[in-house]
Amino acid sequence: MTRPRRLAPHTVRARLTALPGRLTNPDTAPAYTDVEFAEAVDAVIAPRGWELLRKPPASDTARANVALYMATTVKAALEAKARAEAAAEAEETGMAPRDPGTVLGEVIDQGFQRFLQGQFVPDRPVKKPRGKGPAIVKANLNVRVDQGLRDQVAELCPARSVELGWTVTPGMVAMAWLFSEYGITEDDQIGVTTPAV
């Protein structure tokens, strides 16, 4: 499953800033194609799209590190996919590529918002049966997420744990969202298969 293209806030703002010039003087060479302008407009008029127009925080102090413990093959695949997104975004905007952890953190922020709105129910974490299948090497994927959203998710987790019948944590919500967004399968998670990059 391929994750649909998601425009970063600064990409949307850059396109929308260039759009009036294109509309008032259509003969000039556009900074972006009509399709790229349309993508930016579509992103803003989508539900909660207005959030893309907010200015980024002045510093990173409002973001908290979350360590997500997962198979190293899954971690490598997520980082590679985020790196590719960052490279495509940098090519389009002319800015330096962003860190994969930053890209993944923004994706998790969207998952946290969906979880808080009741639009996302995380899957129960997959565990490999003891003694079966290949040994899994695991490592932490460190991402920085919105501290306020993380705190709200943490407050909601006890109620969701009762509803779902397993212990829900912000980290579990973050991983479930990343896995669903990037097409990481259960077999990928337990080391039976290697995620496609």
VENGINOR-V889774 format. One record per run of one state. SS is the DSSP state (2 for helix, 1 for strand, 0 for the rest). FROM is the first residue (numbers start at 0). LEN is the number of residues. Records with the same first field share a line. If there is no record, write none. Layout:
BEGIN
SS: FROM-LEN + FROM-LEN
END
This chain:
BEGIN
0: 0-8 + 24-9 + 45-3 + 53-6 + 93-6 + 116-21 + 164-5 + 182-3 + 189-8
2: 8-16 + 33-12 + 48-5 + 59-3 + 71-22 + 99-17 + 146-18 + 169-13 + 185-4
1: 62-9 + 137-9
END
